[in-house]
């Protein structure tokens, strides 16, 4: 689910395309293997799989899986590792200039707006694995399957926290904003930074509002997103949205965060938690998985953004799916790769290794990690979750992220952030041709 905004000019991106491709399984290119008789040669196809460097822990590019796929099919997978901050722009450029990868890993909700999903990607409704899918909604848009994943997990967004620090300080999970400020004060007094804000990566500043806005709307304005997307209402029409933006900013101004919020980046987060430098972070549960991979003994959990009393836990759209561009140079081989990782044995291997909730009817969900079982027991089963605003947005959100950064730079008030986003949102919807704009 990590989406970053354009920071480089297109000319720079084009110039860099030749140097960002790295090899997953030996040297890229076309090899020739001698046949059994030694009289003929067969070309080895190389699939190009484009993926953000921030997603190098993806289950789909584990080396043993790629090696076995090549062994069975004589098809090599070459990774194009794209700098995280350039991922969207690079992929947009590649699709526009026909430097199209054979497979792309991206987020479905973002692909709809960023990469022109329907125009650029194959519909996968009739693939052999599609009939085994349990929850097709998390892979679909407009009634068609466009993406692939072995899991039906959605990323849960809230406040990731260190359970051990909370226990040592005698803290309970806060159920409102005032309680959150109170525990932050106690954590600060202990010498630990209460909250890590990595807002050099602009998307991270949207975790709090994306969940807070959605929770309020679900409980008080259930038709808001429908009205918003038909130009009957604006973001600035909800006074509480200003309050929620001010809340997040106050956590910073009260001294409960790292000092350099606009210089510190998400890739520092795992280390901050491993070193017990910080106690909390407004983030998704994917951070917990990243920490656990390096230190399984560390106990982290997640609770709802405490913007309102007894808020629901934010549920973001499923991320990290695989897509096949229509202009893939090796379309059938790309589909063959999806067939391989969708096979019962390989899918079970991935589900087991990552602790996923299986999305195949013949693949068993393993015993879940403690943090994920907590989410199931405390939020999913009792239906205390809410889809974040990302699930309802029909346009690119990069400008919103930049406006949130501007607030932390001291340049914009919450009211100004929302009004500026209203203008940009309206223009983007108009450019997209949405009725009513």
Secondary structure, DSSP 8 states (H G I E B T S, - for coil): -------S-HHHHHHHGGGSB--SSSS-S-EEEE-TTSS-EEEEEEEEEEEEGGGTT-GGG-HHHHHHHHHHHSEEEEEEEE-GGGHHHHHHHHHHTT---SEEEE-HHHHHHHS-HHHHB---TTSTTGGGBS-GGGGEETTEE--B-SB----EEEEEEEHHHHHHTT----SSHHHHHHHHHHHHHTTSEEE---TTSGGGGHHHHHHHHHHHHHHH-TTHHHHHTTTS--GGG-HHHHHHHHHHHHHHHTT-B-S-TTT--GGGHHHHHHTT-EEEEEEETHHHHHHHHH-TT--EEEE--TTSTT--EEE-----EEE-BTT-TTHHHHHHHHHHHHSHHHHHHHHHHHT--B-BTTS------HHHHHHIIIIITTT-EEE-GGGG--S--HHHHHHHHHHHTTS--HHHHHHHHHHHHHHHHHHHT-TT-
